[in-house]
Every structure is written in structure tokens, then in C-alpha cells.
Amino acid sequence: MGAVTWGLYNAIILYASILWLLLVVGYYGCLGCLEEERVGLLNLKASINHPNGTALSSWGGDIIVANCCRWERVTCDNKTNRVIQLSLSSIRDQNLGNWSLNASLLLPFHQLQILDLSGNELTGFQGLLRSKKLRVLNVEGNDLTTIPVLSALPSLKVLYLRLNDINSSQLRGRYLIKLEVLDLFSNSLMGSVPSIIGTLNRLKSLSLGYNNLNDSLSIEGLCKLSDLEELDISGNGIDGNLPPCFNNLTSLRTLDLSGNNFKGTIPSSLFSSLKLLQYISLSGNSFEGSFDFTSLFNLSKLEVFDLGGDNKNLKVETENSMSQLPLFQLRVFRLSECVLNGESRVIPSFLSNQYELRIVDLRNNGIIGDIPIWLLVNNSKLECFSLSGNQLRGPLAFELNAIYVYMKHFDISSNLIQGEIPPDIGSILPNLQALNMSRNALHGNFPTSIGDMKMLWLLDLSNNNLSGLLPQHLIQLDKFIIFVLDNNSFSGKISRGLLKSSTLEMLDLGKNSFSGQIPDWIGNFPRLISVVLSKNHLEGVIPTGFCKLGKLQLLDLSSNKVGMSIPPCFNLSNMKFLYLQSNELTGDIPNVLSGLPSLFILDLKDNKFWGTIPPWIGSLTSLRVLLLRGNELHGSIPFDLCRLRSIRMMDLSHNNFSGSIPPCLNNLSFGAPDRMFLTTAGSGFWLGSELATYSYESQISVNPLIIDGQIGSSNEGAKVDFTKWRFESYEGKVLPIMSGMDLSWNNLTGSILPELGDLSEIRSINLSGNHLTGSIPETFSNLKAIESLDLSHNMLIGQIPPRMIELYNLGTFTVAYNNLSGKLPERKAQFATFEESSYEGNPLLCGLPLNRSCSSARAAPKTLLANSDNEDKESWEVSFLWSFGGSFGVAFFGIVAFLYFNSYYRELLFYFIAKNLTFLRL
């Protein structure tokens, strides 16, 4: 009985196990995805991971996870359990390199409707893509140079091809005719808009942004697309006027024309028939004339109006409607750098009727009046408030007990705002990320409540009249990226506990009254890119803590009392701009500066460096500016400087250099076009993250309305002090176009080499205060870009080359105090502007503007020579008589004194005279 029972028990267990297995297989087989699709996905995984990737680890053959409908990035139909969507964006490891996909791997997915392969280094497909149900194909952000063959995709409606390398010749074939969405943003389309696009009459969304489609006439072909709802042709540099036929696109909801070169007026009639418009972006063009903004008041669905950029020739009027209020409620209103509201320059009054605003950007419009705090009151969800570069006055006064929790970016810089910063600003704007109040007339202390802004990453209070000590409360802020307080009157020591943010990238405390040592703890911020502590009262040495700043690109310690030299451990591998001028640095130019691959500007002037220029100076191959003025350097100017092929400004003046000018200097660029320096030095740094706010939903991902450098603080670019005809500062966009060489006030000898005339792009040459001889080279007439030429205080002879009147850019010219002779160049062009002071100290020069005619000057050499001989003769006679009389007097009175003090010889002399007196009488 027991055996029977035990056998029955085993049979029941076996039956239950088989039943469970059948249930599992049934659930994950009949109710799960098809085996064909499961295997197909595994094959697709293997292709994506070829040769040794590890993506899609959840895709496996284990029976428990056999239902591929539950695998990541796979979507199945709820009823049929067939795969209908594969979301495989950015899944392939970038280190695996480019790859192509065998199109046959997609054949098992008969019901596939959406395929996303974006961001996978994909170069194309092997074979023909076949799918009857595929509606959406996304291959954006890959390395495609051709459009996949789509002839076997009869249901395709949406094609995303943005961020590839497809050219215009690839747009052909009838298979595009059914498309409703075509996104070709940022490809390699050039010239005209491909004519086939004008035939795709089912298109609802089209993006051709950021290609090179600059033919304005071909744009009119888009006017045939009457069903178009979204159009983006931004960033193409399209020239010409706006096509009037755009008003035929009556279904249009989104229109992005930004970043082109459209000219002429913005016709008010352009938008009159576009009643469905929600998004208008016209920024970054060259519009002019007048635009009546009230013509948009009837667009009831309008949410975004964007007209930023340089619109200085565009007059925008918002006050033409005396009674009508707009039908829209804007989310974004950006209108900057234009002539707003004529002479009244008032802030647009219609804004008082807006209550849904998220972004208000009215920079650089010359608006007058008080700060419109009522905009914050009326729009409780306002996130970005930028009114920089206007003429707003008065104090910053918030409403009592006001709190604006949505405000992220607050910029009122470059106005005329006075008074103190509200002491409770930290509780009024508690979630602020960026605060810029620079370039105003604010005074008082630094508000401690700023330390309560826990999200703050950008603070710029520079160029005000703020004073006092910095609060310790700031140590609570651990998200700082940019901290700028320069050009105020803050004082005291820079405390160790001032900041603790590990994300800090820019620290600017220059032009204040800070004292004490340079803080060693600055080295605790490894992400620092820019440190400016110039024009304070700091002393001591450069701390070794700086040796930890491996990412530093700009360091400015100028105009302090920093002594000794640069620590040898200093990591300068990423340094681009190094300013150490006007300190007390001594010794040789330190070797730690050698071999810096990225250094653009090296400014060591007005220190106490001695010795010679080291040979390694030629290894600084990226150097554009070298300033060694006002040290105690000596020796010859080394030929190693001739290896600085990218140099634009070189100042070796006020040292003790000797020898001749190296002839190889003519091989240096000195002013040749330099795109890299123009970009790097002209614009400086924009540091920090993008400031994303309101997002407008669109099929083609139009401008996401990012405030990226248009609000906040940036380094203002490199700055250089250089002597042209006077000591001047060059910065911003001016610096990259300036070039010059200053070798003045040394002990240079020899002649001025004709090779220097080959520097056709140089703008300034100063060789004054040396011992140069010979004549001015005729080749100097080739210096076509020269603006300042100083050859004064040398020993030059001969005539000034007459052809130098062809130097039409020459604004400053002096050859004073040399030995030049002959007739001055004709008073033509720029030489008609030079006065007598340019030629003084050269007695043999003649002609205007000197009061010395050349006809009377012809006899001058003989006369001068005769006069010179007579003067020399008279001078010799006078010298002889004086020397004889002096010698006689010394001898006579010497003998008298000797006899007076020595009685023996005195008596002997008298005895001798008495004895021989009779003989003498005879």
C-alpha cells in the first residue's frame, strides 16, 4: 500500500511539473512574442554589438525571459503580441566604431510600425528595407551619406534624417511622395532647395535647418506645400527678402526662419492670413525698416515670438493700437537689439495684458523707465527675465513679501540701476540659477541672503560700487560654476571658507581691494578654467595649490605684488591666456612655461626678470601675443623667436637687448588672417550649462528656446596692453585684428633690414630709442596695413622714401631725432596729416611742414661744415689757454706751498738767490 501511495505521489508531482511547464510555454509562447521575432531580435542584438559590444543585456534565451515583448526597448501590440516598435537609439557602444545594418535582419518583424536607430554610428543599410507597416523611421544622428532606399516601405509617413551628412543629390525618387514629416536638419544640402521637396504635397512638417541652402529664390518652391503645418529653414544663411508667398501657407503653426541673412522689411501682411500660427522665430537676420508688431494681435493661438539678434536697423513699434488688446497669451517674448518704440522707448504696454509668460527677453533695446517688476507679479510662472543693456533707472524694489519660485534666470545687467541690492533677495528668488546685475551703479554690501539660493550656479555683480567683506554664508552654495565680482571695492582677505563648489569653472575677483596672500585653497577646485585676481593688493608667492589646476585656461594675477617665480609643479598644459604683468617676479623666465601647446597670450611685462630669452620660446607654436616689456632682459634677440609663425603682437621694449634685428622676423605672420585666434580671443569663454526653460512641442524639434550665453556672464575675451602710438588696451573683437612689433628703447645696433618690409599685414612697428644706423628701407612702402610707425631717437641717415605716401592706413608716423636729410615726402594722403613734431631733431630735412625750404637748404652742408671748422678751431684755442693757465697756476702755488711748509728748502732757495744775484744782474 505504501509503495502504491508513493508511486501515485510521484506521478502527481510529475504531472504537475509537466502541466506547469506547458502553462509557462503556452504563456510565453502562444501569449508571448513569436519565436521568429524572438530569434530575429537576438540576431539584431548580435549585429548591434559586433564585434564585442554588450548592449541589450536583457535580451536573452532564458525561458523565464523568453517573452521578447518584455525586453527593454521593445514594444508589442497588446492583442497580437507582434513587435510594433523598436526604440534602439544610442544603444551601440561608440568605441565599436561605424557599422552598417543588414536590412534582412528586420524581415521577421512583419508588423513593425516604428523603428528608431538614431545615434548609433550607422553608415547605411545592406540590402533593401522591406516593411509594409513601417510608418516611422528615425535614423538621425548617424553617419549616413545617402538616404536609405525606401521603395519597399509603402506605409512610411515620418522620416527623421537630421544630423547626418546627406547631400542634395540624394533627394530623389517617388518613394518620398507619401511623407508627412521630413526632417533633414543639419545635413550637407547646398545651394538651392531640392526641387523634389516642392512636390511632396502631403508634407505637414519639414525641417531643412542648418544646411547651406542660401538660394532665396528656391525657397519660394516651398509655398506650394499648402498642407504644411511646421516649417524650419533656420541657420542656412539665406539672403534676400522674405518670400511674400509664405502667406499662402494657411495651415502653418510653426515658422522658424532664424539664423539666416534675410534683409528688407518684415511685411505686416505676411502673417495676416496665418491665423493658426503658434510659433514665430525671426532671430539672427538682417531685417531693416519698420515692423508693426500690432499686426500680430489677431493671431489668437500665438505662443512664441522670437526676434533676437542684431536688429539695429529695424524699428519695431508696439504702441500703434490705441485700444485693441492682443488675442494671444504669449509664453515667450524675445525682442532684442532693435529700435523699440521710437523716441518714447517705452516697454511694450501690451505686456501688462499677458499672464502666461515664461520667457521675457528685451535686451539692448534702449528702454527707459523703472524696472518692470509688475511683469513678475502678473506672470507667476515667469522663468527667465532679461532686460540687460537698456537704460532702466531707479532701485530694484520687489513687492513686500513677494516670492517667485519659478524664476530661474534674472538679468538686469548694463543698466543705470542704483541703490542697494535688496537684503532679502535670496528669499524672494529662492530657486534662482543665474543672477546677473553687473554694470550698474549698485552700492552697499554683499547681501548674505544670496547664500540661501541653493540652486545658484551663476553670479555676476561686477562693475558696480559694492564694498565691504564677502560673507561666509556663501559656503552653502555647492553648485557654483561662475562667480564674478570684479571691478568693485570689496576688501579684506579672500577667506578660505568663501566657496566650496566642486563645479566652479570661473572665479573673477579682479579690480577690488583684496589683500593678503593669494589663497592656496583655490587649488581645491579642479574644474576651474578661468581665475582672475588682478589689480588687488595681493602679495607673496604663487601658491603650490595652483599646481592642481590642470584644466586652467586663463590665469590673471597682474598688478599685484606677487614675488619670486612660478612654481615648477604648475600644470599649464591647457593654458591659453597667462597674465602675470606688473608684479615683482624675478629670475630667469621660468622653464615651466616651455612647450605649452595651447598658449595664445603670454604677458610677463613690467616685472624683474633678467637673463636672456630662453631657446625654448620657439616651442610655443600657438603663441599669438608675447609681451616682455619693462624687464631687465639682455643679450641679442634670439632667432628662436622666428619659429613663432603664428605671432601677432610682440613687445620686447624697455629692456637691454643688443645686437642687430634678426632678418628672419619677416617670416612671422604679424596680422595674417587667423580664424582660431579670432574665435578664441575675440569671444572669450562662455562657461556653464545651457539654460533651458520653456519647451515648444513640435514634430521637427524646432529651436528649444535655450538661453545659451544670451543671459549670464562670460569672460569678456582676452585683453592685451600694447603700445601703438600710445599705450592702449585691445580686447574683444578688436584684439584679433591688431598686430604689431615693439623693439623700442633697447640697445639695438646695425641697420633696419629691408626684409621687414615684407610684413605687409602688420599694423604697428616701433623701433625707437635704439642705435640703429643706415637708411629707412625702400621696402617700407610695402607695409600696406601699417597704422603706426615709430623710428625716432636713432641714428638713421638718408632720405625718407618718397613712395611711403602710398601707406594709406598710416595714422602715426615719427622719425624725430635722427640724422635724416633731404626733401620730405609730398604732403599727400596720410602724410598731409603729419606735423613738424614727426620730423624734429633732423636739421638736414627740408620741406613742409618744416619751416625750412629745400632751395636754401642746398648750401647748408658747406656752411654748416665751415662753421663747424671755425667752431672747432676756436674751441681748441680756448681749451689750450685754459689748460696752460691752469697747469701754470697749479705748479706755481704748489711750489710756494712747499717752500712755506719746509724751512730747510726755503732757506736753501734764498741762499741760492743771494749767491747768484750778481750773476743774474749781469
SEKOLNU-512581 format. One line per field, with one value per residue (C-alpha): x, y, z. Coordinates in steps of 0.5 Angstrom, whole numbers, always signed. Example, Ala and Ser with C-alpha at 12.3 -4.5 7.8 and 13.67 -1.06 7.14 Angstrom:
c1 [+25; +27]
c2 [-9; -2]
c3 [+16; +14]
END
This chain:
c1 [+0; +6; +9; +3; +2; +9; +8; +2; +5; +11; +6; +2; +9; +11; +4; +4; +11; +9; +3; +7; +12; +6; +3; +9; +11; +4; +4; +11; +10; +2; +1; +8; +12; +13; +19; +21; +21; +25; +30; +30; +32; +37; +40; +39; +43; +49; +49; +49; +54; +59; +65; +65; +59; +55; +49; +42; +44; +36; +35; +36; +34; +32; +25; +23; +25; +23; +18; +21; +15; +18; +25; +28; +26; +21; +14; +9; +2; -3; -7; -3; +4; +7; +13; +11; +16; +24; +27; +34; +37; +44; +45; +51; +58; +61; +68; +66; +66; +62; +57; +52; +46; +44; +37; +35; +35; +29; +25; +22; +18; +12; +8; +14; +11; +16; +24; +29; +36; +38; +45; +49; +55; +50; +53; +48; +44; +46; +40; +33; +29; +22; +16; +9; +7; +13; +11; +16; +24; +29; +36; +38; +45; +49; +54; +49; +52; +46; +38; +36; +32; +25; +21; +19; +16; +9; +7; +12; +10; +15; +23; +28; +35; +37; +45; +48; +52; +47; +47; +42; +43; +41; +34; +30; +25; +18; +18; +18; +12; +8; +12; +8; +14; +21; +27; +34; +36; +44; +46; +50; +45; +48; +45; +38; +32; +32; +26; +23; +21; +16; +13; +12; +5; +3; +8; +6; +13; +19; +26; +32; +35; +43; +45; +48; +41; +43; +39; +33; +29; +29; +25; +19; +18; +16; +10; +7; +6; -1; -2; +5; +4; +11; +17; +24; +29; +34; +41; +42; +45; +39; +40; +35; +28; +22; +18; +11; +8; +9; +2; -1; +1; -5; -4; +2; +3; +11; +15; +23; +27; +32; +40; +39; +41; +34; +34; +29; +23; +18; +12; +6; +1; +6; +2; -5; -7; -3; -9; -6; +1; +3; +11; +15; +22; +26; +32; +39; +37; +39; +32; +31; +26; +20; +15; +9; +8; +1; -1; +0; -5; -10; -6; -10; -6; +1; +5; +12; +15; +23; +26; +33; +40; +43; +37; +40; +37; +30; +25; +19; +13; +9; +4; +0; -6; -9; -15; -14; -11; -8; -12; -6; -3; +5; +9; +16; +17; +24; +25; +32; +37; +33; +30; +24; +18; +22; +23; +19; +23; +18; +17; +11; +5; +1; +5; +1; -4; +0; -1; +2; +10; +15; +21; +22; +28; +28; +36; +39; +33; +35; +28; +28; +24; +24; +25; +18; +17; +10; +12; +14; +7; +3; +6; +7; +11; +16; +23; +27; +27; +33; +33; +40; +43; +38; +37; +33; +34; +32; +33; +31; +25; +21; +14; +13; +13; +14; +17; +18; +19; +19; +24; +31; +35; +35; +39; +39; +46; +48; +43; +43; +40; +42; +41; +43; +41; +35; +38; +32; +33; +35; +28; +25; +28; +30; +30; +35; +40; +43; +43; +47; +47; +53; +55; +50; +51; +49; +53; +53; +55; +54; +47; +48; +41; +45; +48; +40; +40; +41; +41; +45; +51; +52; +53; +56; +56; +62; +63; +59; +60; +60; +64; +66; +67; +65; +60; +62; +55; +57; +60; +53; +53; +55; +53; +57; +60; +61; +63; +65; +65; +71; +71; +68; +71; +71; +76; +79; +83; +80; +77; +79; +71; +69; +67; +66; +63; +67; +64; +67; +70; +70; +73; +74; +75; +80; +80; +78; +82; +83; +89; +94; +96; +94; +89; +92; +85; +84; +87; +81; +77; +80; +75; +77; +78; +79; +82; +82; +85; +89; +89; +88; +93; +95; +103; +107; +108; +104; +102; +103; +96; +95; +99; +93; +89; +90; +84; +86; +86; +86; +90; +91; +95; +97; +98; +99; +106; +107; +114; +119; +117; +112; +112; +116; +110; +105; +101; +100; +98; +91; +93; +91; +92; +97; +98; +103; +105; +106; +109; +115; +117; +125; +130; +130; +124; +122; +122; +115; +113; +116; +113; +106; +102; +96; +98; +96; +98; +104; +104; +110; +112; +114; +117; +124; +126; +133; +138; +136; +130; +131; +131; +125; +121; +121; +117; +111; +108; +101; +103; +100; +102; +109; +110; +116; +117; +120; +124; +132; +133; +139; +143; +141; +134; +134; +133; +128; +123; +123; +120; +113; +110; +103; +105; +101; +104; +111; +113; +121; +121; +125; +130; +137; +137; +143; +146; +142; +135; +134; +133; +128; +123; +120; +118; +113; +105; +104; +97; +95; +88; +87; +81; +83; +85; +79; +75; +78; +81; +75; +70; +73; +69; +62; +62; +57; +51; +45; +40; +34; +27; +20; +20; +15; +13; +14; +15; +21; +24; +25; +29; +28; +29; +35; +38; +46; +50; +45; +44; +49; +56; +62; +69; +70; +75; +83; +86; +93; +96; +100; +104; +101; +103; +101; +100; +93; +89; +86; +81; +74; +73; +79; +84; +85; +86; +91; +98; +105; +112; +115; +123; +124; +129; +134; +141; +140; +145; +146; +141; +134; +133; +130; +126; +122; +118; +115; +111; +105; +100; +103; +99; +105; +112; +116; +124; +125; +130; +136; +142; +140; +144; +143; +137; +130; +129; +125; +121; +118; +113; +110; +107; +100; +97; +101; +98; +103; +111; +116; +123; +125; +131; +136; +142; +139; +141; +139; +132; +125; +123; +118; +114; +112; +106; +103; +102; +94; +93; +99; +96; +102; +109; +115; +123; +125; +132; +136; +141; +136; +137; +133; +126; +120; +115; +110; +104; +99; +94; +96; +103; +99; +97; +104; +106; +113; +114; +114; +121; +124; +131; +133; +137; +138; +131; +127; +120; +113; +111; +118; +120; +126; +125; +130; +132; +136; +138; +142; +148; +147; +152; +158; +156; +155; +162; +165; +162; +164; +171; +171; +168; +173; +179; +176; +174; +182; +185; +180; +182; +189; +190; +185; +189; +196; +194; +191; +198; +202; +198; +198; +205; +207; +202; +205; +212; +210; +206; +212; +217; +212; +212; +219; +224; +230; +229; +226; +233; +237; +233; +234; +242; +242; +239; +243; +249; +248; +244; +251; +251; +244; +244; +250]
c2 [+0; +5; +3; +5; +11; +13; +12; +16; +21; +21; +21; +27; +31; +29; +31; +38; +39; +38; +42; +48; +47; +47; +53; +57; +55; +57; +64; +65; +62; +63; +69; +72; +74; +70; +65; +68; +75; +73; +70; +76; +80; +76; +77; +84; +85; +81; +86; +92; +89; +87; +85; +86; +90; +89; +93; +90; +85; +84; +80; +73; +66; +64; +61; +66; +72; +69; +73; +79; +83; +85; +86; +93; +98; +93; +95; +90; +90; +89; +84; +80; +81; +82; +87; +94; +99; +98; +104; +103; +110; +111; +103; +102; +103; +109; +105; +100; +105; +106; +100; +98; +94; +88; +90; +83; +83; +87; +82; +78; +84; +84; +89; +94; +101; +105; +104; +108; +107; +114; +116; +109; +111; +108; +109; +105; +99; +93; +91; +94; +96; +92; +93; +94; +97; +102; +109; +112; +111; +115; +115; +122; +123; +118; +118; +117; +120; +117; +116; +109; +106; +107; +104; +98; +102; +104; +106; +111; +117; +120; +120; +123; +124; +130; +131; +126; +128; +127; +132; +135; +129; +124; +127; +124; +118; +118; +114; +121; +123; +120; +123; +127; +129; +130; +132; +134; +139; +139; +135; +138; +140; +146; +152; +151; +147; +141; +142; +135; +138; +142; +136; +133; +136; +131; +134; +137; +138; +140; +142; +144; +148; +149; +146; +151; +153; +160; +161; +165; +164; +157; +158; +160; +153; +151; +156; +150; +146; +148; +143; +145; +146; +146; +149; +150; +153; +156; +157; +157; +164; +165; +172; +177; +179; +174; +171; +174; +167; +165; +168; +162; +157; +158; +151; +154; +153; +154; +158; +158; +163; +165; +165; +167; +173; +176; +183; +188; +189; +184; +185; +186; +183; +177; +174; +177; +170; +165; +165; +158; +161; +159; +160; +165; +166; +171; +172; +172; +176; +183; +186; +193; +199; +199; +193; +194; +189; +190; +187; +180; +182; +178; +171; +168; +162; +165; +163; +164; +171; +171; +177; +177; +178; +185; +189; +196; +198; +195; +200; +196; +199; +196; +202; +203; +200; +205; +201; +194; +188; +182; +176; +172; +170; +169; +164; +167; +174; +176; +182; +185; +189; +194; +201; +200; +205; +210; +216; +214; +208; +205; +198; +195; +196; +190; +186; +189; +184; +178; +173; +166; +169; +164; +168; +176; +178; +185; +186; +192; +196; +203; +202; +208; +208; +204; +196; +193; +189; +188; +183; +178; +180; +179; +172; +168; +162; +167; +163; +168; +176; +179; +187; +188; +193; +198; +205; +203; +207; +207; +202; +195; +194; +188; +188; +187; +179; +177; +170; +168; +161; +159; +165; +161; +167; +174; +179; +187; +188; +194; +199; +205; +202; +205; +204; +197; +190; +188; +185; +179; +178; +170; +169; +173; +169; +162; +158; +162; +159; +165; +172; +178; +185; +187; +194; +198; +203; +199; +200; +198; +191; +184; +181; +175; +172; +170; +165; +162; +161; +154; +153; +159; +157; +164; +170; +177; +183; +186; +193; +196; +200; +195; +194; +191; +184; +178; +174; +167; +165; +163; +157; +153; +154; +148; +149; +155; +155; +162; +167; +174; +180; +184; +192; +194; +196; +189; +189; +184; +177; +172; +168; +160; +159; +163; +158; +150; +149; +143; +145; +152; +154; +161; +166; +173; +178; +183; +190; +190; +192; +185; +184; +178; +172; +169; +163; +157; +153; +156; +149; +145; +147; +142; +144; +152; +154; +162; +165; +173; +176; +182; +189; +188; +188; +181; +179; +173; +168; +164; +158; +151; +149; +152; +146; +142; +146; +142; +145; +152; +156; +163; +166; +173; +175; +182; +189; +186; +185; +177; +176; +170; +166; +161; +154; +149; +144; +149; +145; +149; +144; +147; +155; +160; +166; +168; +175; +176; +183; +189; +184; +183; +177; +176; +171; +168; +167; +160; +154; +151; +156; +152; +147; +150; +147; +152; +158; +164; +170; +171; +177; +178; +185; +190; +185; +184; +178; +178; +174; +172; +170; +162; +158; +154; +160; +158; +152; +156; +155; +157; +164; +170; +175; +176; +181; +182; +190; +193; +188; +187; +182; +183; +179; +179; +178; +170; +167; +162; +168; +167; +160; +163; +163; +165; +171; +177; +182; +182; +187; +187; +194; +198; +192; +192; +188; +189; +187; +187; +186; +178; +178; +172; +176; +178; +170; +171; +172; +179; +180; +175; +172; +168; +165; +161; +167; +171; +166; +164; +171; +175; +172; +169; +164; +162; +158; +154; +150; +152; +155; +151; +154; +154; +148; +148; +142; +140; +134; +137; +140; +147; +152; +149; +156; +156; +162; +160; +166; +171; +171; +171; +172; +170; +172; +178; +175; +176; +183; +186; +193; +195; +201; +203; +211; +211; +205; +202; +196; +192; +187; +183; +183; +189; +184; +179; +184; +188; +186; +190; +189; +194; +193; +200; +203; +198; +198; +195; +197; +196; +198; +197; +191; +191; +184; +188; +191; +184; +185; +187; +185; +189; +195; +198; +198; +201; +201; +208; +209; +205; +206; +204; +207; +207; +209; +207; +202; +203; +197; +200; +203; +195; +196; +197; +195; +200; +205; +207; +207; +210; +210; +216; +217; +213; +215; +214; +218; +219; +221; +219; +214; +218; +212; +212; +216; +210; +208; +210; +207; +210; +215; +216; +217; +220; +220; +225; +226; +222; +225; +224; +229; +231; +233; +231; +226; +230; +232; +227; +222; +221; +225; +231; +230; +229; +236; +238; +234; +228; +230; +235; +234; +232; +239; +237; +235; +240; +242; +242; +242; +244; +252; +250; +251; +246; +251; +255; +248; +246; +251; +249; +243; +247; +253; +248; +245; +252; +254; +247; +248; +255; +253; +247; +252; +257; +251; +249; +255; +257; +250; +251; +257; +255; +248; +252; +257; +252; +248; +254; +256; +249; +249; +256; +255; +248; +251; +257; +252; +247; +252; +255; +249; +247; +252; +248; +248; +255; +258; +254; +258; +264; +263; +261; +267; +271; +268; +269; +275; +279; +274; +275; +282; +281]
c3 [+0; +2; -5; -9; -5; -6; -14; -14; -11; -16; -21; -19; -18; -25; -28; -24; -27; -34; -33; -30; -36; -41; -38; -38; -45; -47; -44; -46; -53; -55; -51; -52; -58; -64; -64; -70; -68; -61; -65; -70; -64; -62; -69; -69; -62; -65; -70; -66; -61; -67; -65; -58; -55; -49; -50; -49; -44; -42; -49; -47; -49; -42; -41; -36; -40; -47; -48; -52; -51; -44; -47; -46; -52; -55; -56; -58; -60; -54; -58; -63; -59; -65; -65; -67; -64; -63; -60; -61; -60; -58; -56; -60; -56; -59; -58; -63; -69; -75; -78; -83; -81; -86; -88; -88; -80; -80; -84; -78; -76; -80; -76; -74; -75; -71; -72; -68; -70; -68; -65; -67; -72; -77; -84; -88; -90; -93; -98; -99; -93; -93; -89; -91; -84; -82; -81; -77; -79; -75; -77; -74; -71; -75; -81; -87; -93; -97; -96; -95; -101; -98; -104; -100; -95; -97; -91; -89; -87; -82; -84; -79; -82; -78; -76; -82; -88; -94; -100; -104; -110; -105; -105; -111; -112; -112; -105; -102; -104; -98; -93; -88; -84; -87; -82; -86; -80; -80; -86; -93; -97; -101; -106; -108; -104; -108; -113; -111; -104; -107; -110; -103; -103; -97; -92; -86; -82; -86; -83; -87; -82; -81; -88; -93; -97; -99; -105; -103; -110; -109; -102; -106; -108; -101; -102; -106; -100; -98; -92; -89; -81; -79; -83; -80; -85; -80; -80; -87; -89; -94; -97; -100; -98; -94; -100; -100; -102; -95; -93; -97; -92; -88; -84; -81; -74; -73; -77; -76; -80; -75; -77; -84; -87; -89; -91; -92; -88; -85; -88; -84; -89; -88; -82; -83; -86; -82; -77; -74; -72; -65; -66; -70; -70; -74; -70; -73; -79; -82; -82; -83; -84; -80; -77; -73; -68; -67; -74; -70; -65; -68; -68; -62; -62; -62; -56; -58; -62; -62; -66; -62; -65; -68; -71; -70; -77; -75; -72; -68; -66; -61; -59; -65; -63; -58; -56; -58; -54; -57; -57; -55; -49; -50; -47; -50; -52; -54; -58; -57; -60; -64; -64; -60; -60; -63; -59; -53; -52; -47; -45; -49; -46; -48; -44; -38; -41; -41; -36; -38; -40; -38; -42; -43; -47; -48; -48; -51; -54; -50; -46; -41; -34; -28; -27; -29; -23; -25; -30; -25; -21; -27; -29; -23; -27; -31; -31; -35; -34; -38; -39; -40; -44; -43; -39; -34; -27; -20; -15; -15; -11; -10; -7; +0; +2; -5; -7; -14; -14; -22; -23; -26; -29; -27; -31; -31; -32; -36; -34; -29; -23; -17; -9; -5; -7; -3; +3; +3; -5; -3; +0; -6; -11; -8; -14; -18; -22; -25; -23; -27; -24; -27; -30; -26; -20; -14; -8; -1; +2; -1; +1; +6; +3; -3; +1; +1; -6; -6; -14; -16; -21; -24; -20; -23; -19; -23; -25; -19; -13; -8; -2; +5; +6; +3; +7; +10; +8; +1; +3; +3; -5; -8; -15; -17; -24; -25; -19; -22; -17; -21; -21; -14; -8; -4; +1; +7; +6; +1; +6; +6; +7; +1; -3; -3; -10; -14; -20; -20; -27; -27; -21; -22; -16; -20; -19; -12; -6; -3; +1; +4; +1; -6; -3; -3; -3; -10; -12; -9; -15; -20; -26; -26; -33; -31; -25; -25; -18; -22; -19; -12; -6; -6; -4; -3; -8; -13; -8; -10; -9; -16; -19; -18; -23; -29; -33; -32; -39; -36; -30; -29; -23; -26; -22; -15; -11; -13; -12; -13; -19; -22; -18; -22; -21; -24; -29; -35; -41; -42; -41; -47; -43; -38; -35; -30; -31; -26; -21; -17; -21; -21; -24; -31; -35; -32; -35; -33; -39; -44; -49; -48; -54; -53; -50; -54; -50; -45; -41; -37; -38; -32; -27; -26; -30; -32; -37; -44; -48; -47; -53; -52; -53; -60; -58; -56; -63; -62; -59; -61; -56; -53; -48; -44; -44; -38; -35; -35; -40; -44; -50; -57; -60; -61; -68; -64; -64; -71; -70; -67; -74; -71; -67; -68; -63; -60; -55; -52; -51; -45; -44; -45; -51; -56; -63; -69; -71; -74; -81; -80; -77; -84; -84; -78; -79; -76; -78; -83; -82; -76; -75; -69; -65; -68; -65; -58; -56; -59; -56; -49; -46; -45; -39; -35; -38; -42; -39; -42; -40; -44; -49; -55; -57; -65; -70; -72; -66; -67; -63; -56; -53; -50; -47; -48; -47; -48; -41; -35; -35; -39; -39; -44; -48; -48; -47; -49; -47; -53; -55; -62; -62; -54; -49; -51; -49; -54; -52; -55; -63; -64; -61; -66; -72; -68; -70; -68; -66; -61; -60; -57; -52; -52; -55; -62; -67; -74; -80; -81; -85; -92; -90; -85; -91; -92; -86; -91; -86; -79; -76; -72; -72; -66; -67; -63; -58; -60; -64; -71; -77; -84; -88; -88; -93; -99; -98; -92; -98; -98; -91; -93; -87; -82; -78; -73; -75; -70; -72; -67; -63; -67; -72; -79; -85; -92; -95; -92; -98; -103; -104; -97; -98; -101; -94; -94; -87; -83; -78; -73; -76; -73; -75; -70; -67; -73; -78; -84; -90; -96; -98; -94; -98; -101; -97; -100; -97; -90; -90; -91; -83; -80; -77; -75; -69; -73; -76; -71; -69; -76; -78; -85; -87; -91; -94; -91; -85; -83; -84; -88; -95; -99; -104; -98; -95; -101; -99; -92; -91; -93; -89; -83; -85; -85; -79; -75; -77; -74; -68; -67; -68; -63; -58; -59; -57; -51; -49; -50; -46; -40; -39; -40; -35; -30; -30; -29; -23; -20; -21; -18; -12; -11; -10; -6; -1; -1; +1; +6; +10; +9; +12; +10; +3; +4; +7; +1; -4; -1; +0; -8; -10; -6; -8; -15; -15; -18; -24; -25; -25; -31]
END
